[in-house]
């Protein structure tokens, strides 16, 4: 689906949300929660309708000029031209994360100090493949964003792993260009993928990883982790989940919780 003017969708979202909040003042808690959910669904459906209308109007020529389709115009590296996420510093203070699926439109001040991670099932954020600005107003409330962690499995064909890495970096690089603080999520599959899965990340930059789901493949995971250290020499490693004792480096461990932390 083609890119949509950023000015069109948010205006619908915010006007519908404002109506929802005004209408909620006289409702009970349970009714208010259900009503706001319906309001947000209405806003999302209207946004999708606009996207479909805009896409139907696109010609072959205009598609080739659409950066959301061609995905060019960003600095790249390596034989596969992986987009580069530039090195950024982490915010001051304690580092904590919230899953993209647990973010809120109106977040508390305490939770806005956290970063948004995408170490969740792909279906929760695969819409970013087609619209990199989807939910960005919501994610943008937080202190920083991790680049989307599209899955890479050892049984995948190589082209699919390259695609996952490329989309990870492309989303992050676009967000960074739009002014958001982005920390690259780094992952790997088989040793063969080491040749490209660390591309698009500058050396000595902070990175994010997860040990979640890798307990039964500890040896292979640590092999890839050591390869990542050699390739990137990261300044800081945000690790979602308990790090293995053998893991080296300046690691910040963040608890992985399937439930949202409340402040």
C-alpha positions in Angstrom: 0.0 0.0 0.0 1.4 3.4 -0.9 2.4 6.2 1.4 -0.2 8.6 2.6 0.2 12.3 3.3 0.9 12.6 7.0 -1.5 15.5 7.3 -4.6 13.5 6.3 -4.8 10.6 8.7 -3.8 12.2 12.0 -6.5 14.9 11.6 -9.2 12.2 11.5 -7.6 10.3 14.4 -7.3 13.3 16.7 -10.8 14.7 15.9 -12.4 11.3 16.6 -10.4 10.9 19.8 -11.4 14.3 21.0 -15.0 13.5 20.4 -14.5 10.2 22.3 -12.9 11.9 25.3 -15.6 14.5 25.5 -18.3 11.9 25.4 -16.6 9.7 28.0 -16.9 12.2 30.8 -20.4 11.1 31.7 -19.7 7.3 31.4 -18.8 4.7 33.9 -15.3 3.1 33.8 -16.2 -0.1 31.9 -18.5 1.6 29.4 -15.9 4.4 28.9 -13.2 1.8 28.1 -15.4 0.0 25.6 -16.5 3.3 24.0 -13.0 4.5 23.5 -12.0 1.2 22.0 -14.8 1.6 19.5 -13.8 5.2 18.8 -10.2 4.2 18.1 -11.3 1.3 15.8 -13.4 3.9 13.9 -10.3 6.1 13.5 -8.2 3.2 12.3 -10.9 2.1 9.8 -11.1 5.7 8.5 -7.3 5.8 8.1 -7.3 2.6 6.2 -10.1 3.9 3.9 -8.0 6.9 3.1 -5.0 4.7 2.4 -7.0 2.6 0.0 -8.4 5.6 -1.8 -5.0 7.2 -2.2 -3.4 3.9 -3.5 -6.2 3.4 -6.1 -5.3 6.8 -7.5 -1.7 6.0 -7.9 -0.3 5.3 -11.4 2.8 3.2 -12.2 4.7 6.5 -12.6 3.7 7.9 -9.2 4.4 4.5 -7.5 8.0 4.8 -8.7 8.2 8.2 -7.0 6.7 7.0 -3.8 9.5 6.5 -1.2 7.3 4.1 0.8 7.3 1.8 -2.2 10.8 2.3 -3.7 12.4 2.8 -0.3 15.4 4.7 -1.6 17.0 8.0 -0.7 18.7 6.7 2.5 22.4 6.0 3.1 23.1 2.3 2.7 26.0 -0.1 3.1 27.0 -3.6 2.0 26.3 -5.6 -1.1 22.6 -5.7 -0.3 22.4 -1.9 0.3 21.0 -2.1 3.8 19.9 1.3 5.1 22.0 2.8 7.9 20.6 3.7 11.4 23.1 6.3 12.7 24.6 6.1 16.1 22.6 7.9 18.9 23.0 8.2 22.6 20.7 6.7 25.1 18.5 8.9 27.3 19.8 9.7 30.8 18.5 7.7 33.7 17.1 4.2 34.0 16.4 2.3 30.7 13.1 0.5 30.5 11.0 -0.7 27.6 7.3 -1.2 26.7 6.1 -3.5 23.9 4.6 -1.8 20.9 1.5 -3.8 21.5 1.2 -2.3 25.0 1.6 1.4 24.1 -1.2 3.9 24.6 -2.4 6.9 22.8 -2.3 9.0 25.9 0.6 7.8 28.1 1.6 8.7 31.6 4.6 10.8 32.2 6.4 8.0 33.9 5.9 5.5 31.0 6.8 8.1 28.4 10.4 7.8 29.7 10.6 4.3 28.4 11.5 3.0 24.9 9.2 1.1 22.6 10.4 -2.4 21.6 9.1 -4.7 18.8 10.3 -8.0 20.3 6.8 -9.4 19.9 4.9 -11.5 17.3 5.3 -9.9 13.8 1.6 -9.6 13.2 1.5 -6.9 15.8 3.6 -4.5 13.7 3.8 -5.9 10.2 1.6 -3.0 9.0 4.9 -1.0 9.1 6.0 -2.8 6.0 3.3 -0.9 4.1 3.1 2.3 6.1 6.1 3.2 8.1 4.2 6.0 9.8 1.5 3.8 11.2 1.0 4.4 14.9 4.0 6.7 14.9 2.1 9.5 16.7 1.5 7.0 19.5 5.0 5.6 19.6 6.5 9.1 19.3 5.4 9.9 22.9 8.1 7.7 24.3 11.8 8.5 24.9 13.1 6.3 22.1 12.2 3.6 19.6 13.9 0.4 18.8 13.8 -0.6 15.2 11.2 -3.2 14.4 12.5 -6.8 15.0 11.1 -8.7 12.0 11.6 -12.4 12.6 14.6 -14.2 11.2 14.6 -18.0 11.6 17.2 -20.5 10.7 14.8 -22.4 8.4 14.0 -19.3 6.4 15.6 -18.9 2.9 18.3 -16.3 2.8 16.3 -13.8 0.8 13.7 -13.7 3.6 16.3 -13.0 6.3 17.8 -10.3 4.2 14.3 -8.8 3.8 13.8 -8.9 7.6 17.1 -7.1 8.2 16.5 -4.6 5.5 13.0 -3.7 6.7 14.3 -3.4 10.3 16.9 -0.8 9.2 14.7 1.0 6.7 11.9 1.6 9.3 14.5 2.8 11.8 16.3 5.0 9.4 13.1 6.6 8.2 12.0 7.3 11.8 15.4 8.7 12.6 15.2 11.0 9.5 11.8 12.2 10.8 13.5 13.3 14.1 12.9 10.3 16.4 15.6 8.8 18.6 16.1 5.3 17.2 18.2 2.4 18.7 18.8 -0.5 16.3 17.5 -3.9 17.2 20.0 -6.5 16.2 19.4 -10.2 15.5 20.8 -13.0 13.4 19.9 -16.5 12.1 22.6 -19.0 10.8 26.3 -18.2 10.7 25.9 -17.5 7.0 23.7 -14.5 7.8 26.5 -12.8 9.7 27.7 -11.4 6.5 24.7 -9.0 6.2 22.7 -9.1 9.5 25.0 -6.6 11.2 24.9 -4.1 8.3 23.2 -0.8 8.7 24.4 -0.3 12.3 27.3 2.0 13.0 30.2 0.7 15.2 30.2 1.7 18.9 26.5 2.5 18.8 24.0 1.3 21.4 22.0 -1.7 20.2 19.1 -3.8 21.5 18.8 -7.6 21.5 16.6 -10.2 23.2 17.3 -13.6 24.7 13.6 -14.4 24.8 12.9 -17.6 22.9 16.6 -18.6 22.7 17.1 -20.6 25.9 17.0 -23.9 24.0 19.4 -22.7 21.4 21.9 -21.1 23.8 25.1 -22.3 22.0 24.0 -21.0 18.6 22.7 -17.7 20.2 26.0 -17.1 21.9 27.9 -17.8 18.7 25.9 -15.1 16.9 26.2 -12.7 19.9 30.0 -13.0 19.8 29.9 -12.3 16.1 27.8 -9.2 16.7 30.3 -7.9 19.3 33.2 -8.4 16.8 31.3 -6.7 14.0 29.8 -3.7 15.9 31.7 -3.3 19.2 28.5 -1.7 20.7 28.8 0.9 23.4 25.8 -0.5 25.2 23.6 -3.5 24.8 20.0 -3.3 25.9 19.0 -6.9 26.6 15.3 -7.7 26.9 15.2 -10.8 29.0 17.8 -12.4 31.3 21.3 -12.3 29.7 23.3 -15.5 29.6 26.2 -15.5 32.0 28.7 -15.9 29.2 27.6 -12.7 27.4 30.2 -10.0 27.4 29.9 -6.2 27.0 28.2 -3.3 28.7 24.8 -4.9 29.1 21.6 -3.2 30.4 19.2 -6.0 31.3 15.5 -5.2 31.0 12.9 -7.6 32.4 10.7 -9.2 29.8 7.1 -9.2 31.0 4.1 -10.2 28.9 2.0 -7.9 30.9 2.4 -4.1 30.8 4.2 -2.5 33.6 2.1 0.1 35.2 3.4 3.2 37.0 
